[in-house]
Amino acid sequence: MSVLLIIGASTRAAVASARRSSWAIHAMDLFGDIDTRTRSNFQLLNNYPTACISLLPDVQPDAVCITGAMENHPRVLQELSTRATLLAPAVNQIARMRDPFDLQAVLANSGFLYPRTFASNTRLPQDETLWLKKPIASAAGQGIHAIDNTHTGSLDPTMIIQERIPGRSISVSFLMHPARTVLLGCTEQLLGHSELHASEFQYCGSIGPLLIPACINRQILELGQFLQNQYALRGLIGVDLILHDNQLWLIEINPRYTASMELFESQFDRSMIQLHLDSFSPNPATFNRIDHAKMSYGKAVLFAQATTQIPNEFQPIWQAALNCQRPTVADLPAIGTTVLVDHPLFTIFACGESAAETKTKLHQQAATFYNRLYKA
């Protein structure tokens, strides 16, 4: 049996998806949650992500699949690509698309919109524009903060200043192959929800599929085809956008299985990782998306409002989740684990007949867990 190694900051969702494939699944991440350990041959990355290189001989993978934040480490990806088949776009292309100045230049005359982006020491225009200071190696909205046009600072090559675009934050999932680009669907990004104790710009969940007007869908597909041509994209690709006044602003490209894609597992009843693997075969099977979903699916990441331990009373909940094909809670830390303030606790899921109903259910479930974790 062929060995697939999945590497990322958190691999749980991709591991759950990959279990529906014919591969033997190994995983490496930062957390080592119970559900990840249970469903894969797992190794913890104490030194993320560089430790994965020294651990490779223990796994001897036939192929490597990347998940969250690995796109920010091209040197590690390059080394991985010399040891096994890296199921991702070419590393030099990943480095290009993750460079905001390269991306800005590519989009400059394309007809697609991208926020004005400057070096961290740039003197900003004296107008009403809102600005963000953010890491170039961004991940899940961490390290982003608002600034005004009086901002001054020295050059920091790890940071940029970018125009803040108002509007709805959405994530788009594509399945790409040289012969075609399939739009799997769109989800709403949950950012900075106080009900989940997330910081202002922090990613804390997704709800989808998002119903998008046909004209916007066409723009999204055209954007996907343009990006595929520019960067030779392949496999599962996530693109973060802001929708404002029927205009799409591209924020970033994630060349991997993204956090929102597990919602399509429920919608399509298909393994997204299997689709990803298949897209690298010479003659991938045709996949047709479902245009009219009957339900709205959601996930939310809960963050610790204070440093706490996962209590013994959660053991039955954890066990039920492990025994369930579609659990309502995942990313399960071991009972007794200490979770530091502002760090992720675990993930919850809900579904409803509308996005609003699903969001309400997520917030209600979150409140129940917080009440049990932080009893007076």
C-alpha positions in Angstrom: 0.0 0.0 0.0 1.3 3.5 -0.9 2.1 5.8 2.0 0.7 9.4 2.1 2.3 11.8 4.5 0.2 14.9 5.5 2.1 17.8 7.1 0.8 21.1 8.4 0.1 23.1 11.5 -3.0 21.0 12.0 -3.7 17.9 9.9 -6.8 16.5 11.6 -9.3 17.5 8.8 -7.1 16.3 6.0 -6.4 13.0 7.8 -10.1 12.4 8.2 -10.6 13.1 4.5 -7.7 10.9 3.5 -8.9 7.9 5.4 -11.5 7.5 2.7 -8.7 6.8 0.2 -6.7 3.7 -0.4 -3.4 5.1 1.0 -1.7 4.4 4.3 -1.9 7.7 6.2 0.9 9.3 8.2 0.7 12.7 9.7 2.8 15.4 11.3 1.6 18.5 13.0 1.8 20.9 16.0 -1.0 19.5 18.1 -1.2 15.8 18.0 -4.9 15.8 18.9 -6.5 12.5 19.8 -8.6 12.2 16.6 -5.5 12.8 14.5 -3.5 10.2 16.4 -6.3 7.7 16.3 -6.7 8.0 12.5 -3.1 8.1 11.3 0.4 7.1 12.0 1.3 10.3 13.8 4.5 12.2 14.7 4.5 15.5 16.6 6.4 18.4 15.2 8.1 20.0 18.2 10.1 22.2 15.8 7.5 23.2 13.2 7.9 22.7 10.3 11.6 21.9 9.9 11.5 18.8 12.1 9.5 17.0 9.4 12.7 16.6 7.3 14.6 14.6 10.0 11.5 12.5 10.6 11.0 11.5 6.9 13.3 8.4 7.0 10.9 7.0 9.6 8.0 7.3 7.2 9.4 6.9 3.8 6.4 8.4 2.1 5.5 7.8 -1.5 3.8 11.2 -1.6 3.4 14.3 0.6 0.3 16.4 1.0 0.5 19.8 2.7 -2.1 21.6 4.9 -2.2 24.9 6.8 0.7 27.3 6.7 3.2 25.0 5.0 3.0 27.3 2.0 4.9 29.8 4.0 8.0 27.6 4.1 9.3 27.1 0.6 12.7 25.9 1.7 11.1 23.0 3.6 8.8 22.3 0.7 11.8 22.2 -1.7 13.6 19.7 0.5 10.4 17.6 0.8 10.1 17.6 -3.0 13.5 16.0 -3.3 12.5 13.1 -1.0 9.1 12.2 -2.2 6.4 13.3 -4.7 5.0 16.7 -3.4 1.3 16.8 -4.3 1.2 20.6 -4.7 2.1 23.2 -7.3 5.8 23.7 -8.0 7.6 25.2 -5.1 8.9 28.2 -7.0 5.3 29.0 -8.0 4.1 28.7 -4.4 6.8 31.2 -3.4 5.7 33.6 -6.1 2.0 33.5 -5.2 2.8 33.9 -1.5 4.8 37.1 -2.3 2.2 39.9 -2.1 4.3 42.2 -4.3 4.5 39.5 -7.0 0.8 38.9 -6.7 0.1 42.6 -7.0 2.2 42.9 -10.1 0.5 39.8 -11.7 -2.9 41.2 -11.0 -2.1 44.8 -12.0 -3.4 44.7 -15.6 -5.6 41.6 -15.3 -8.9 43.2 -14.5 -8.9 41.5 -11.1 -8.7 43.6 -7.9 -6.0 43.4 -5.3 -5.6 45.8 -2.3 -2.9 48.4 -2.5 0.1 46.9 -0.8 3.3 48.6 0.4 6.5 47.9 2.3 6.2 48.3 6.1 8.1 51.6 6.2 6.0 53.3 3.4 4.6 56.8 4.1 0.9 56.3 3.5 -1.5 58.5 1.5 -3.2 61.1 3.6 -6.7 60.2 2.8 -9.6 58.2 4.3 -8.2 54.8 3.4 -8.1 52.2 6.2 -4.9 50.2 6.5 -3.8 46.9 7.9 -0.3 45.8 8.9 0.1 42.1 8.4 2.8 39.4 8.1 3.8 38.3 4.6 3.7 34.7 6.0 0.1 35.1 7.1 -1.9 32.2 8.5 -5.4 32.2 9.9 -5.4 36.0 10.3 -2.7 36.0 13.0 -0.5 39.0 13.5 -2.8 41.4 11.6 -3.7 44.7 13.2 -5.3 47.9 12.0 -3.2 51.1 11.6 -4.0 54.7 10.4 -2.2 56.8 7.9 0.0 58.4 10.5 1.8 55.1 10.9 5.6 55.3 10.7 8.0 52.5 11.2 11.3 51.1 10.0 11.6 48.5 7.3 10.5 45.0 8.4 10.9 42.6 5.5 8.5 40.1 7.2 5.6 42.6 7.2 3.5 44.6 4.7 1.0 47.4 4.8 -2.2 46.7 2.9 -5.3 48.6 2.1 -8.3 47.3 4.2 -11.2 46.4 2.0 -14.6 46.5 3.6 -17.1 43.7 2.7 -17.8 40.0 3.1 -14.9 37.6 3.6 -15.3 34.5 1.6 -13.1 31.5 0.8 -13.3 29.8 -2.6 -12.3 26.2 -3.2 -11.1 25.0 -6.6 -10.1 21.7 -7.9 -7.5 22.3 -10.7 -5.9 20.2 -13.4 -4.1 21.5 -16.5 -7.2 20.6 -18.6 -9.8 22.3 -16.4 -10.7 24.3 -13.3 -13.6 23.1 -11.2 -15.2 25.6 -8.7 -16.2 23.4 -5.8 -17.9 26.2 -4.0 -17.7 29.2 -1.7 -17.9 29.6 2.1 -18.3 32.5 4.4 -15.2 33.0 6.6 -15.9 33.7 10.3 -13.3 36.2 11.5 -12.9 37.6 15.0 -16.2 36.4 16.5 -16.3 37.4 20.1 -18.6 34.4 20.8 -15.6 32.2 20.0 -13.1 34.5 21.8 -11.1 35.1 18.6 -9.0 38.2 18.1 -10.2 40.8 15.6 -8.9 39.4 12.3 -8.4 35.7 13.4 -10.0 33.0 11.4 -12.5 31.1 13.6 -14.6 29.1 11.2 -16.5 28.7 8.0 -20.1 28.3 6.8 -21.2 27.1 3.4 -22.0 26.5 0.7 -22.4 30.3 0.3 -25.1 31.2 -2.3 -23.4 33.6 -4.8 -25.1 35.4 -7.7 -24.4 33.8 -11.1 -22.5 36.8 -12.3 -20.1 36.6 -9.3 -19.7 32.9 -9.8 -18.6 33.5 -13.3 -16.0 36.1 -12.1 -14.7 33.6 -9.5 -14.3 30.9 -12.1 -12.5 33.3 -14.5 -10.2 34.3 -11.6 -9.5 30.6 -10.9 -8.6 30.0 -14.5 -6.4 33.1 -14.6 -4.5 32.0 -11.5 -4.1 28.5 -12.8 -2.5 29.9 -16.0 -0.3 32.2 -14.1 1.0 29.8 -11.5 0.4 26.4 -13.0 -1.9 25.5 -10.1 -2.9 21.9 -9.5 -5.1 20.0 -7.0 -7.1 21.6 -4.3 -6.6 25.4 -4.2 -8.2 27.8 -1.7 -8.5 31.5 -2.6 -9.5 34.1 0.0 -11.6 37.0 -1.3 -13.6 40.0 -0.1 -16.9 40.6 -1.9 -17.8 44.3 -1.8 -20.4 46.0 -4.0 -20.4 43.1 -6.4 -16.7 43.4 -6.8 -14.2 40.7 -5.8 -10.9 41.6 -4.2 -8.3 38.8 -4.0 -6.6 38.6 -0.6 -4.4 35.5 -0.8 -4.0 32.1 -2.5 -3.6 28.9 -0.4 -2.2 26.1 -2.6 -3.5 23.2 -0.4 -6.4 21.6 1.4 -7.8 24.5 3.4 -9.8 24.7 6.6 -13.1 25.3 4.9 -12.9 22.3 2.5 -14.1 19.8 5.1 -17.5 21.4 4.8 -17.7 20.1 1.2 -17.0 16.6 2.5 -20.5 16.7 4.0 -22.1 18.5 1.0 -20.7 16.2 -1.7 -20.2 13.0 0.5 -16.8 12.8 -1.2 -13.2 12.8 0.1 -11.6 16.1 -0.9 -8.2 14.6 -0.4 -9.0 11.8 -2.7 -10.1 14.4 -5.3 -6.7 16.1 -4.7 -4.8 12.9 -5.1 -6.7 12.0 -8.3 -6.0 15.4 -9.8 -2.3 14.5 -10.0 -3.0 11.4 -12.0 -2.5 11.5 -15.8 -6.3 11.0 -16.5 -8.2 12.3 -13.5 -11.9 11.4 -13.2 -14.4 14.1 -14.0 -16.0 15.7 -10.9 -19.2 17.7 -11.1 -20.1 19.9 -8.2 -23.6 20.1 -6.7 -25.1 23.5 -7.4 -28.0 23.4 -5.0 -27.2 22.2 -1.5 -30.1 21.4 0.7 -28.3 22.3 4.0 -25.9 24.8 5.3 -22.8 23.4 7.0 -20.6 25.2 9.5 -17.5 24.8 11.7 -16.2 27.0 14.4 -12.9 27.1 16.3 -13.2 27.9 20.0 -10.3 29.8 21.6 -9.5 29.7 25.3 -10.7 32.8 27.1 -8.3 31.9 30.0 -5.7 29.2 30.5 -7.6 26.0 31.3 -7.4 22.3 31.4 -9.6 20.0 29.4 -11.7 18.4 32.2 -12.5 14.7 32.8 -16.2 15.3 32.2 -15.4 15.8 28.5 -14.2 12.2 28.2 -17.7 10.8 27.1 -18.0 13.6 24.5 -14.6 12.9 23.1 -15.3 9.1 22.9 -18.6 9.7 21.2 -16.8 12.0 18.6 -14.2 9.3 18.0 -16.8 6.7 17.3 -18.9 9.0 15.0 -18.4 9.3 11.2 -19.5 12.9 11.3 -18.8 14.2 14.8 -20.0 17.5 16.1 -16.7 18.2 17.8 -13.1 17.6 16.6 -9.5 18.6 17.1 -9.7 16.9 20.4 -6.9 17.7 22.9 -6.2 14.9 25.4 -8.1 15.1 28.7 -6.0 17.0 31.2 -4.2 19.0 28.5 -3.5 22.7 29.5 -4.7 25.1 26.8 -3.2 28.6 27.1 -5.3 31.7 26.9 -6.1 32.7 23.3 -5.0 29.4 21.9 -7.4 27.1 20.0 -9.4 24.7 22.2 -11.2 22.5 19.7 -13.6 22.7 16.7 -17.3 22.3 16.7 -19.7 21.6 13.8 -23.4 22.4 13.0 -25.8 22.4 10.1 -29.1 24.1 9.4 -31.5 25.1 6.7 -29.8 28.5 6.3 -26.4 30.1 7.0 -28.0 32.2 9.7 -29.4 29.1 11.5 -26.1 27.4 11.3 -24.2 30.4 12.7 -26.7 30.6 15.6 -26.3 26.9 16.3 -22.5 27.3 16.4 -22.7 30.2 18.8 -25.1 28.3 21.0 -22.9 25.2 21.1 -19.8 27.4 21.8 -21.7 29.0 24.8 -22.5 25.6 26.2 -18.8 24.5 26.0 -17.6 27.8 27.6 -20.0 27.4 30.4 -18.7 23.9 31.1 -15.1 25.0 30.8 -15.3 28.2 32.9 -17.8 27.4 35.6 -18.2 30.1 38.2 
